Amino acid sequence: MKRYNLSINRLAVACLLLGLLAITSCKEEEYAVPAAKTALQNDVIKRTLGPNVAGLDIEFAYAMALAPERGKLVSAQVEASIAGGEGTYLENRSYYTDGGGNDIGIQIGNPSTSQGNTTTVTFTRDTSAATLRYFYKIPAAAKGQAVSFKFTATASTGETVTYDMGPYQIAKMDMSLDLPVKDATNCFISLEDMRVYSAEEAASNAGKIDLVYLYRSIPGITFTHALVSPGAGSGYLPGVALPSGANNVSKIRKEWGLRDFHLARLQFGIYIDDLDFEKLTMTDMPAYAINLRAESGAWVESADGRYRAYVYLNSVNSNGSAVISIKRYTL
């Protein structure tokens, strides 16, 4: 603590000496407020973080302005190198932050229209400055590719400015959120189809079943919520009636504390990306994960080695049910 204070004191003395030297050796110059630019200007920031997964949004804030005495904004548009999916739009409200930190939107134009790869807002309010948000819904067709964006603003003066963003890599992985599972009824999980099958549905999809969810309260054994490969053996599937042909032996590795932000949607978390699946080592992993809890999960590799996945438990219930979310990577 003394060393920290000494460093501060030395820094203060050094600054004082430099200041005195500047006063004695330089003539003080009067400060002049820089002249404001009057030409049409624009800027963009990317608001979303983490890997870009198909089905999610990439969000931007697009700011544009010119001097009020010179004219007003006429239109704004965004051109994507790959057409966005349904739900892609450019906000027709301009946002500012009030004193309480709240985002306040003011309508400045008609709802956006999209044609091909381009989304446009035409201004109806007389304004010379606006910040619009752009939401690009990542299409499945973009998986594994890179996407770029060209933002353009046009003023009544005829001026046009552009701002390029990207390229941004789109993840190869797929994601499925909030799948309810229940012991003995809705319990057969397919990584290929990214869905949960009931016992009746599983009968015609037996070869696609990679995991079975079950809940058991067994005296002397901490079993509770579990994800078990259908080919793990009856000892890990007590009382489970498997459909004929459901015998895949998936590799499973239990994981604690890995709260993927996309799957968990909690205040804090980390992101699982394609590289995590590519580097994952599943050698000699068991075919089961028992005693799972809320906010825990399991890495899974399908029996044919085609898929790797992370299965996250969003919530669990003592009645033998849970809600799961999945990220899956095709090898």
PyMOL commands that set and color helices and strands:
alter all, ss='L'
color gray80, all
select helices_A, chain A and resi 2-25+140-142+199-202+206-208+234-236+261-264+274-279
alter helices_A, ss='H'
color red, helices_A
select strands_A, chain A and resi 41-46+57-65+73-80+89-90+93-97+103-107+113-115+118-122+129-137+146-155+160-169+174-182+186-190+195-198+211-218+221-228+251-255+288-292+297-301+307-317+321-330
alter strands_A, ss='S'
color yellow, strands_A
deselect
rebuild
show_as cartoon
